[in-house]
Amino acid sequence: MALANIRIVMVETSHPGNIGAAARAMMNMGLSDLCLVRPKDFPSAKATARASGACGILRAAKVCDDITQAIADCQIVVGASARDRSVAWPALSPRALAEKFRPQIETQRIAVVFGREHSGLSNDELDLCQYLLRIPCNPKFSSLNVGAAVQVVAYEFYQAAMAQHDATGTAPPASDGWPANLAPGDAVPAGAAEIESFFSHLQQALFDIGFFHATKSGPSLMRRLRRLFHKARLEQKEIHMLRGILSQMQIRLELQHRREAE
Amino acid sequence: MALANIRIVMVETSHPGNIGAAARAMMNMGLSDLCLVRPKDFPSAKATARASGACGILRAAKVCDDITQAIADCQIVVGASARDRSVAWPALSPRALAEKFRPQIETQRIAVVFGREHSGLSNDELDLCQYLLRIPCNPKFSSLNVGAAVQVVAYEFYQAAMAQHDATGTAPPASDGWPANLAPGDAVPAGAAEIESFFSHLQQALFDIGFFHATKSGPSLMRRLRRLFHKARLEQKEIHMLRGILSQMQIRLELQHRREAE
């Protein structure tokens, strides 16, 4: 299991100590790729102190202005969420997450995104994620410290990697029946940036045909469409096909507009 | 599983923040029994701050002069150790620990003992333990923060308790992360007939916008679209939404056709 392909993304972390704790937890569990989106206070002596011997991870950490930058080259994006959300997004426990994506992580990059200390991730940020990560815990006190949450997730990835290492057989199949390992060039999973471009295109096309006017529910409609296409775990070729359809529809409308104008 | 029968014992903890972090981790995972042996600085505002909402555990924590007092009423005693010991003590991972003692903990009390930040437990202290606890981790950086170690152990006990609960209860978790049991009217999977009607509608709409002419690959295109939407395991509401979009597109084209004809 390629632990190097696991990226921990921390969004607007307030306390630099939590960044240090996350770095230490990552290094304890063989992870190395840390990305910080608009950290409040970084670099910071407090982060370095809490990182203990894991300063290398802090030094190598990427700092981004935007979450979309942080996940752009990741095929799998998972967002940590302690709260129940109105939209039924698929939720995985850390153990299920590590088990499910064990085969994929050999060749794909996964981002696990952690939100702010007090408010977590926004709905817009969770929209970028294909799965929610829910750490099973006491329902009466369900908010883990963000560094502790990173510890639990990193721990589960390391356990899964060890289990795979110990096993002598071949890679287990994906749990949902879809082929886990696909031949290169055959079915390449789309990256987060490609998927976001598709959603922008889709939104524009729906606007062009007047669908947002017809439904008066643009944001929640887009959220439901995002959920639908995230479920399908789009491949690059599928994105091309879908965008081809959208373009053709737009061309047809445009042609008719022009004919009308003539 | 009686999580109340699990005692976390912290020996000569230097940093009160780690005591607070441990209390929070415990409460997150349904544990409540904390015992501190000669803490360097306790009670402490730093401990309270890091405990977040788990101050109740700090207030109820017992403070002892000696580790033997702390474990006196426990039937099972396990000592955390990152280092290899010269004596070959039986070592358990947190997961194996939680699994192994799940039946006993219904009626017996277990102490999990964590040592000093820099030097762990002494050999004399480990002699009091029936088992070593070893958290599997990066051999090149194997020293977890003590609060993080408590988090991992408490997490494993909680997972074991939940697994037991599920075994006796009803709803099994969905294998692929998608909710298995959904409230009626919330997310009802579409039936095959509905899905086929959607594909017919999609095919007609693609014909209407001239996409089949543009690509000259109708059958294989439809196959790829079928595959894509099957992956998403469409729900009834999603079918309605998608067909709403197709209808709106057709209406818009039709309107323009009519305007052209006038």
Chai-1 contact restraints between the chains, C-beta under 6 A:
chainA,res_idxA,chainB,res_idxB,connection_type,confidence,min_distance_angstrom,max_distance_angstrom,comment,restraint_id
A,A25,B,A148,contact,1.0,0.0,6.0,A-B,restraint_1
A,M27,B,F141,contact,1.0,0.0,6.0,A-B,restraint_2
A,N28,B,C137,contact,1.0,0.0,6.0,A-B,restraint_3
A,N28,B,N138,contact,1.0,0.0,6.0,A-B,restraint_4
A,N28,B,F141,contact,1.0,0.0,6.0,A-B,restraint_5
A,N28,B,L144,contact,1.0,0.0,6.0,A-B,restraint_6
A,M29,B,C137,contact,1.0,0.0,6.0,A-B,restraint_7
A,G30,B,N138,contact,1.0,0.0,6.0,A-B,restraint_8
A,A88,B,P179,contact,1.0,0.0,6.0,A-B,restraint_9
A,A88,B,A187,contact,1.0,0.0,6.0,A-B,restraint_10
A,P90,B,G177,contact,1.0,0.0,6.0,A-B,restraint_11
A,P90,B,W178,contact,1.0,0.0,6.0,A-B,restraint_12
A,L92,B,G177,contact,1.0,0.0,6.0,A-B,restraint_13
A,Y131,B,G177,contact,1.0,0.0,6.0,A-B,restraint_14
A,P136,B,M162,contact,1.0,0.0,6.0,A-B,restraint_15
A,C137,B,N28,contact,1.0,0.0,6.0,A-B,restraint_16
A,C137,B,M29,contact,1.0,0.0,6.0,A-B,restraint_17
A,N138,B,N28,contact,1.0,0.0,6.0,A-B,restraint_18
A,N138,B,G30,contact,1.0,0.0,6.0,A-B,restraint_19
A,F141,B,M27,contact,1.0,0.0,6.0,A-B,restraint_20
A,F141,B,N28,contact,1.0,0.0,6.0,A-B,restraint_21
A,L144,B,N28,contact,1.0,0.0,6.0,A-B,restraint_22
A,N145,B,R24,contact,1.0,0.0,6.0,A-B,restraint_23
A,A148,B,A25,contact,1.0,0.0,6.0,A-B,restraint_24
A,A148,B,Q151,contact,1.0,0.0,6.0,A-B,restraint_25
A,Q151,B,A148,contact,1.0,0.0,6.0,A-B,restraint_26
A,Q151,B,Q151,contact,1.0,0.0,6.0,A-B,restraint_27
A,V152,B,Y155,contact,1.0,0.0,6.0,A-B,restraint_28
A,Y155,B,V152,contact,1.0,0.0,6.0,A-B,restraint_29
A,M162,B,P136,contact,1.0,0.0,6.0,A-B,restraint_30
A,S175,B,S175,contact,1.0,0.0,6.0,A-B,restraint_31
A,S175,B,D176,contact,1.0,0.0,6.0,A-B,restraint_32
A,D176,B,D176,contact,1.0,0.0,6.0,A-B,restraint_33
A,I209,B,Q248,contact,1.0,0.0,6.0,A-B,restraint_34
A,I209,B,M249,contact,1.0,0.0,6.0,A-B,restraint_35
A,I209,B,R252,contact,1.0,0.0,6.0,A-B,restraint_36
A,G210,B,R252,contact,1.0,0.0,6.0,A-B,restraint_37
A,F211,B,I245,contact,1.0,0.0,6.0,A-B,restraint_38
A,F211,B,Q248,contact,1.0,0.0,6.0,A-B,restraint_39
A,A214,B,Q248,contact,1.0,0.0,6.0,A-B,restraint_40
A,L228,B,A232,contact,1.0,0.0,6.0,A-B,restraint_41
A,L228,B,E238,contact,1.0,0.0,6.0,A-B,restraint_42
A,K231,B,A232,contact,1.0,0.0,6.0,A-B,restraint_43
A,A232,B,L228,contact,1.0,0.0,6.0,A-B,restraint_44
A,A232,B,K231,contact,1.0,0.0,6.0,A-B,restraint_45
A,A232,B,A232,contact,1.0,0.0,6.0,A-B,restraint_46
A,E238,B,L228,contact,1.0,0.0,6.0,A-B,restraint_47
A,I245,B,F211,contact,1.0,0.0,6.0,A-B,restraint_48
A,Q248,B,I209,contact,1.0,0.0,6.0,A-B,restraint_49
A,Q248,B,F211,contact,1.0,0.0,6.0,A-B,restraint_50
A,Q248,B,A214,contact,1.0,0.0,6.0,A-B,restraint_51
A,M249,B,I209,contact,1.0,0.0,6.0,A-B,restraint_52
A,R252,B,I209,contact,1.0,0.0,6.0,A-B,restraint_53
A,R252,B,G210,contact,1.0,0.0,6.0,A-B,restraint_54
A,Q256,B,Q256,contact,1.0,0.0,6.0,A-B,restraint_55
A,R259,B,E260,contact,1.0,0.0,6.0,A-B,restraint_56
A,E260,B,R259,contact,1.0,0.0,6.0,A-B,restraint_57
